[in-house]
Amino acid sequence: MLKSFISVAALTVLGATAAFAHSTLEVTEAHVGSSYKAVIRVPHGCEGKPTIVVRVQVPEGMIAAKPMPKPGWTLEKIKGAYEKSYDYFGTSMKEGVKEIVWKGGSLADDEYDEFVFRAFLTDSLPVGKTVYVPVVQECPDGAAERWIEIPAEGQSSDDLEFPAPGIKLLEKQSEH
């Protein structure tokens, strides 16, 4: 009985370690038609090397992205056209931040940090589905961790080696 318990406990710890080995979002559900604060958790560098760049792709339908500056890191906002025009509180938005890049800092392989931005989840996003936020960590000598895989229909993020963090989309909250 004790052997079984120890085996189950060991597997649980190993599974938990693997689950936290990649970049994740702190909050994994959000309502369409509302603002969302994305806190991207970066748990390590690249195979012993420090992370020196964190790139985040802002998915279509997530608009008006505003990154939080991070002491010791330079912030770059790469803007571009949206696939369509979105209504943002009565203003038509046709372009905005499509990628956010924090660079010039150093996150050691044995350290953890968070990178934050806010964005608006348009009500054109499909309720009940998941929107994915690809993240790439760049390290010295061309090393990188690319959390960019998006599950195909019927597939789970757990099936992927390098899953992009995702946000499950909930129904728009009624206005009071």
N, C-alpha and C positions, 0 to 999 in steps of 0.2 A: 504494500500500500504506500509506504513512504517513498519507494523507488518510483512508483507511478507519479506521485505528487511532485517529486523532484524533476522528473522528465517533463511533465506538463509545465512546471514553473520555468524551466530552462527554455523550452520552446516559446513560451509567452515572452520572455525577456528578449530572445533572439528576434522574434517577430516584431516586437515594439522597437527594437534598435533599427531594424530594416525600414520600418514605417517612418522613422524620423531621420533617415539618412539623406533625404532630399529636401529641396526648398518647398515650403508649404505656406498656406494662408492661415492666419490666426482665426478668421471668421469665414466659414465655408458655406454660409447660406445668406441670401439677401433678397430684398423685395425689388422687383422691377419698378421703375418710376420713382426711384429714390437715390440718395447719395450713398456711397459705399466707401468705407475706409479700408483699404487693402494694406495689411501688415504682412509683409513677406518675410518669413523666418528662414534665415540662411544658417544651417547648423555646422558648417565646416568649410574648409578650402577644397583644394583639388589634390588628392593623394599626397598629402604632406606639404603642399605649397599653399601660400596664402591667397585668398581671393582679393584681387585688386580692381576688378570691374564687376558690377552687377547690372545686367541689362534686363529690362522688363518690357514685353510687348503688350500694349494696351489693345484688347480685342475690339473688334467692330461692335458697335452698340453700347460701348462703355465710353462716354464722352466727357469733355471738360475736365480731363485729368490734371491734377495738380500734385506734383511730388513734394515731399517734405525734405528740405535741405538736411544734410547730415554733416556734422563737424568732422573735418579731416578728409572729406570727400568732395569732389567737384561734381556738380549736377548739370546734366545735359538733357534738354527736352527736344526730341525730334518730332517735328510737326508734319502733317500731311493731310490730304483730303480724305474725308470719310466716303464710304461707298454710296451714301445717300445723305440727304439733309435731315437733321433731327431737330425737334422742338425742345428747347431748353428754357423753360419758364417764359415762354412767349417769344424767345429769340431763336431764329433759324441758325443752326450750327452746321456748317458744311466742311469744316476742317478743325483740327486740334492736335493735341499731343498723341502720337501713335506709338512712341517708344520713349522710355525713361532710362537714362544711364547714370549711375553713380560710379565715379572712377577716381583713381589717385589715392584712395585709402588703402588699408591693408587689414584684412580679417584673417588672422592666423588659422591654420587648419584645426587647431584644438580650441578655437573660440566660436562663439555664436553671436549673431547680430540680427537686427530687423531693419527693413527698408520699407518706407511708408509712402503711400499716395492716396489721394481721394479722387473719386470719379462718380459720374452720374450713370446709373444703369437705366437706359431708356426702356420705355414700355414696349418697344418693338422686339426686345429679347424674348425668347420662348419660355414661358412659365413652365416649370417642371423639368427643364433641361439644365445642363451645366455649361457655364461659359468658362473657358480656360485661359489662364494668364501665363504664357510661356516666360521662363526665367533662364538666363544664361549667366553663369559665374565664370569669369575669365581669371586665369592665374598666370604667373610668369612662365616663360619658355613655351608659350602656346597651349598650355594645359587649360582645360575647361570642363565644366560640369553643365550639361545642356538639359534642363528640365523642360522639354518642349513637346513631348509625345502626347497626343490627344487620342483618347480611345475611339475606336470605330464603333458604329452602331452595334449594340449587344455586347460590347467589351467593357471591362472595368479598368479604372486607373491602376488597380492592383495587378492587372495582367501585364503592365508595361514596366520596362526597366528604368526609364527616365520620364515619368509622368509630369505633365505641366500641372501646377496647382489649379484647382477649380472652385467655382462658386455655384452652388445650386440656386436656381432662380425661383423665387416664391412670388405668389400673386401680389399685385399692387395693393398696398394698404389703402383703405378707404380714407378719404379726407374728412376731418372733423370740423 
